[in-house]
Amino acid sequence: MQATVLIIEDEPQIAELISLYLKKEGIKTKHALTGEAGLEILKQGGCNLVILDINLPGMDGFEVLQEIRKIESLPVIIVSARQEDEDMIMGFGIGADDYVSKPFSPKVLAARVRVNLKRDSSSASAANRKLAFGSFLLDMDNLWLKKDGERKELSPKEMALLLVLAKSPGRPFSQKELYEMVWHNSYGDLTTVSVHIQRLRKKIEEDPSNPAFIKTSYGFGYYLCINEAADDIK
Ligand code: CA
């Protein structure tokens, strides 16, 4: 199947250049000059990846990304000329899959597109990963958590934390590990992790002070217990 990439970029020459290189790779492209126009194209379906410029007239790239995440889980590569954006993208885990700084080589960008398309198709071809615990169901691909069929609202960081724990149930993660995996940073205040764990427990646990699912591994960190009964026997 031929992939289609949506380029959201207000500079037509840059968009044309990207488009030219992607076409050489056998990839179809669509182009939007604004975030608003890009979202309209996305809603029509048929796109496999988005290349998103941050500095756009009207909605900026960050706002566009937030909207994209409400409707689609496709890979998004952010392109930006501003150094401070890189810190923001890396530090806040805003849901971008990759980042390329301007000025970039179109060849490099095309290579990143290929990698991200491949990654996405291999995860899509695998069975949709869902994890059930208690009366919860977590969809690890579409990023939702439901309790008795009702959707629970989690912040992006809470969801990211839960995902790390849910991908290896029973395996304890240290605060440092969780910090690195969720905040993509090696240096920082590790209490951020415990604060977010507490918030997550408030949303998930019947009794947050005596959690059934997000357990503390004393002196180490946290793990997700998906089998309450078995844990009680221990
Ligand atoms: Ca721009």
Residues whose N, C-alpha, C, O or C-beta is under 5 A from the ligand:
A	BS01	CA	D10 D53 N55 L56
